[in-house]
């Protein structure tokens, strides 16, 4: 009974940002749990490396998720290998780390398009076939900055605050058809995106010390929460943001 709650075998999943970091971790986990997984990212070489090192049924699509005009076409490419998508994990993101005084039009638009617009418009394009099945899972990636203000984080924080509200709105719009929409908000995890933070050992330790667990996150710490949101275990959970942060937001 308990294993069946977390069973994703036979499901088809799309994971954006699958070439590195937490997106790659999510794509690998779902594939090795029995889902057919399409990884989406900009970098061909990294996507090929992910597939070569992952057990299970995988395909990849190279795309710039920041190009809003191409998202409808991208949705069709995502469905081509295995058919309609059951699970969409929106893990791709960017953090330009610009002080409010230095934010540019281009930097703002790049951040909003990739972090906020792409998850919505990609989901919008894939939802009709989830509705037809009466079952679907959307998992967005929020952030500590969905609720906390960090230095040089105004555009990133605004986009991630939007992700949290968008997730609630997705649930309101689509959950009555059997589609749940939830978000994961990772704490301090070592990834390419957080490289500048972890490059400073003092800062990395300071971040760890601010958590209840007194450590920073490892990619595998996200596995359980992700499987919960992607599987039947979360059938009655929608519109929620789960902070996987070692208790940072509890303090």
C-alpha positions as CSV (number, residue, x, y, z in Angstrom):
1,X,0.0,0.0,0.0
2,X,2.7,2.5,1.0
3,X,4.9,2.0,-2.1
4,X,1.8,2.4,-4.3
5,X,1.3,5.9,-2.8
6,X,4.5,7.1,-4.4
7,X,4.3,5.1,-7.6
8,X,5.0,7.1,-10.8
9,X,5.8,4.1,-13.0
10,X,4.0,4.4,-16.4
11,X,3.7,8.2,-16.0
12,X,5.3,10.6,-18.4
13,X,7.1,13.6,-16.9
14,X,8.7,16.7,-18.2
15,X,11.4,18.4,-16.2
16,X,12.8,21.8,-17.2
17,X,16.3,22.7,-16.1
18,X,17.3,19.0,-16.4
19,X,20.8,19.7,-17.4
20,X,22.1,20.6,-14.0
21,X,21.4,21.2,-10.3
22,X,18.0,20.4,-8.7
23,X,16.4,20.0,-12.1
24,X,18.8,17.2,-13.0
25,X,18.3,15.6,-9.7
26,X,14.5,15.7,-10.2
27,X,14.7,14.3,-13.7
28,X,17.0,11.5,-12.6
29,X,14.8,10.6,-9.6
30,X,11.6,10.3,-11.7
31,X,13.3,8.3,-14.5
32,X,14.8,5.8,-12.0
33,X,11.4,5.6,-10.3
34,X,9.9,4.3,-13.5
35,X,8.5,7.4,-15.2
36,X,9.3,8.3,-18.8
37,X,11.1,11.6,-18.6
38,X,11.8,14.3,-21.1
39,X,14.5,16.7,-19.9
40,X,14.4,20.2,-21.2
41,X,17.3,22.7,-21.1
42,X,19.5,24.9,-23.3
43,X,22.7,22.9,-23.2
44,X,22.9,19.9,-25.5
45,X,26.1,18.4,-24.0
46,X,24.9,18.5,-20.4
47,X,21.5,17.0,-21.4
48,X,23.3,14.2,-23.2
49,X,25.5,13.6,-20.1
50,X,22.3,13.4,-18.0
51,X,20.8,10.8,-20.2
52,X,24.0,8.8,-20.4
53,X,24.2,8.6,-16.6
54,X,20.5,7.9,-15.9
55,X,18.7,4.6,-15.7
56,X,15.3,4.5,-17.3
57,X,13.4,5.9,-20.3
58,X,14.7,9.4,-21.1
59,X,14.6,11.8,-23.9
60,X,15.7,15.4,-24.1
61,X,14.6,18.6,-25.9
62,X,17.1,21.5,-26.3
63,X,15.2,24.8,-25.9
64,X,15.5,28.3,-24.6
65,X,12.7,28.5,-22.1
66,X,13.0,32.2,-21.9
67,X,11.7,32.6,-25.4
68,X,8.0,32.9,-24.7
69,X,6.9,32.9,-28.4
70,X,8.4,29.4,-28.7
71,X,6.7,27.7,-25.8
72,X,3.7,26.4,-27.7
73,X,6.0,24.8,-30.2
74,X,8.2,23.5,-27.4
75,X,5.1,21.8,-25.8
76,X,4.6,19.8,-29.0
77,X,8.3,18.8,-29.1
78,X,8.0,17.6,-25.4
79,X,5.0,15.4,-26.2
80,X,6.6,13.8,-29.3
81,X,8.8,11.1,-27.6
82,X,6.3,9.5,-25.2
83,X,2.9,11.3,-25.7
84,X,1.0,13.6,-23.4
85,X,2.6,14.7,-20.2
86,X,1.3,13.6,-16.8
87,X,3.8,15.4,-14.6
88,X,5.4,18.8,-15.2
89,X,8.3,19.9,-13.0
90,X,9.3,23.5,-13.6
91,X,12.8,23.6,-12.2
92,X,14.6,25.9,-14.7
93,X,15.5,29.3,-13.3
94,X,18.0,32.2,-13.3
95,X,19.2,34.6,-10.6
96,X,20.9,37.7,-12.1
97,X,21.9,39.0,-8.6
98,X,21.5,42.7,-9.3
99,X,21.0,45.3,-6.7
100,X,17.8,47.3,-7.1
101,X,19.8,50.3,-8.3
102,X,21.4,48.3,-11.1
103,X,18.5,46.2,-12.4
104,X,18.2,46.6,-16.2
105,X,15.2,46.2,-18.5
106,X,16.8,43.1,-20.1
107,X,17.8,41.6,-16.8
108,X,14.3,42.0,-15.4
109,X,12.7,40.6,-18.5
110,X,15.0,37.6,-18.7
111,X,14.3,36.8,-15.0
112,X,10.5,37.1,-15.3
113,X,10.3,35.2,-18.6
114,X,12.3,32.2,-17.4
115,X,11.3,32.0,-13.7
116,X,7.6,33.0,-14.0
117,X,6.2,33.2,-17.5
118,X,7.8,29.9,-18.8
119,X,6.3,27.7,-16.0
120,X,2.8,29.2,-16.6
121,X,2.7,29.1,-20.4
122,X,4.3,25.7,-20.6
123,X,1.7,24.4,-18.1
124,X,-1.1,26.1,-20.0
125,X,0.0,24.3,-23.2
126,X,0.2,20.9,-21.5
127,X,-2.8,21.0,-19.2
128,X,-5.5,20.2,-21.8
129,X,-4.4,16.6,-22.1
130,X,-4.0,16.3,-18.3
131,X,-7.6,17.4,-18.1
132,X,-8.7,14.8,-20.6
133,X,-7.1,12.1,-18.4
134,X,-8.5,13.5,-15.2
135,X,-5.0,13.4,-13.6
136,X,-2.0,15.6,-13.7
137,X,0.8,17.0,-11.5
138,X,2.4,20.5,-11.8
139,X,5.4,21.1,-9.5
140,X,6.9,24.6,-9.6
141,X,10.1,25.7,-8.0
142,X,9.6,28.6,-5.5
143,X,12.4,29.9,-3.2
144,X,13.3,31.3,0.1
145,X,13.0,34.6,-1.7
146,X,9.3,33.9,-2.3
147,X,8.9,35.3,1.2
148,X,12.2,36.7,2.3
149,X,14.2,39.6,0.9
150,X,17.8,38.9,0.1
151,X,20.6,41.3,-1.0
152,X,20.7,41.8,-4.8
153,X,17.5,39.8,-5.2
154,X,14.8,42.1,-6.2
155,X,14.0,40.7,-9.6
156,X,14.6,37.1,-8.6
157,X,12.5,37.6,-5.4
158,X,9.7,39.2,-7.3
159,X,9.6,36.3,-9.8
160,X,9.7,33.7,-7.0
161,X,7.0,35.5,-5.0
162,X,5.0,35.3,-8.2
163,X,5.6,31.6,-8.5
164,X,4.1,31.0,-5.1
165,X,1.0,33.0,-6.0
166,X,0.8,31.5,-9.5
167,X,0.8,28.0,-7.9
168,X,-2.2,28.8,-5.8
169,X,-3.9,30.3,-8.9
170,X,-3.1,27.2,-11.0
171,X,-4.7,25.1,-8.3
172,X,-7.8,27.2,-8.3
173,X,-8.0,27.1,-12.1
174,X,-7.3,23.4,-12.7
175,X,-7.5,21.2,-9.7
176,X,-11.2,20.5,-10.1
177,X,-10.2,18.6,-13.2
178,X,-7.8,16.3,-11.3
179,X,-4.6,18.3,-11.7
180,X,-2.7,19.3,-8.6
181,X,-0.3,22.3,-8.6
182,X,2.2,22.7,-5.8
183,X,5.6,24.2,-5.3
184,X,8.9,23.3,-3.7
185,X,10.9,26.1,-2.1
186,X,14.5,24.8,-1.6
187,X,16.7,26.4,1.0
188,X,20.5,26.6,0.7
189,X,21.5,23.9,-1.8
190,X,24.8,23.7,-3.7
191,X,24.0,24.0,-7.4
192,X,25.2,26.0,-10.4
193,X,22.7,28.7,-9.5
194,X,24.0,29.1,-6.0
195,X,27.7,28.7,-7.0
196,X,28.6,32.3,-6.0
197,X,27.3,31.7,-2.5
198,X,29.1,28.4,-1.9
199,X,32.3,29.8,-3.3
200,X,32.6,31.7,0.0
201,X,33.0,29.1,2.8
202,X,32.2,31.7,5.4
203,X,29.0,32.7,3.8
204,X,28.0,29.0,3.2
205,X,28.6,28.2,6.8
206,X,26.6,31.3,7.9
207,X,23.7,30.1,5.8
208,X,23.9,26.7,7.4
209,X,24.0,28.2,10.9
210,X,20.7,30.0,10.2
211,X,18.8,26.7,9.7
212,X,17.4,24.6,12.5
213,X,19.4,21.6,11.2
214,X,22.6,23.6,11.1
215,X,23.5,22.4,7.6
216,X,23.0,23.2,4.0
217,X,20.9,21.0,1.7
218,X,22.1,18.1,-0.4
219,X,20.3,17.4,-3.7
220,X,18.9,14.2,-2.3
221,X,17.1,16.1,0.4
222,X,14.6,17.2,-2.2
223,X,13.8,13.6,-3.4
224,X,11.1,12.8,-0.8
225,X,9.1,16.0,-1.2
226,X,9.3,15.8,-5.0
227,X,8.0,12.3,-5.1
228,X,5.2,13.2,-2.7
229,X,4.0,16.0,-5.0
230,X,4.4,13.9,-8.2
231,X,2.6,10.8,-7.0
232,X,-0.8,9.7,-5.7
233,X,0.4,10.4,-2.1
234,X,-0.5,14.0,-2.6
235,X,-3.9,13.5,-4.2
236,X,-5.6,15.9,-1.7
237,X,-2.8,18.5,-1.6
238,X,-2.9,21.4,-4.1
239,X,-2.0,25.1,-4.1
240,X,0.7,24.6,-1.5
241,X,4.3,25.6,-1.2
242,X,6.6,23.3,0.8
243,X,9.8,24.9,2.1
244,X,12.6,22.3,2.0
245,X,15.0,24.5,3.9
246,X,16.3,22.7,7.0
247,X,14.1,25.0,9.1
248,X,15.4,28.3,7.8
249,X,11.9,29.8,7.6
250,X,10.9,28.4,11.0
251,X,13.3,30.7,12.8
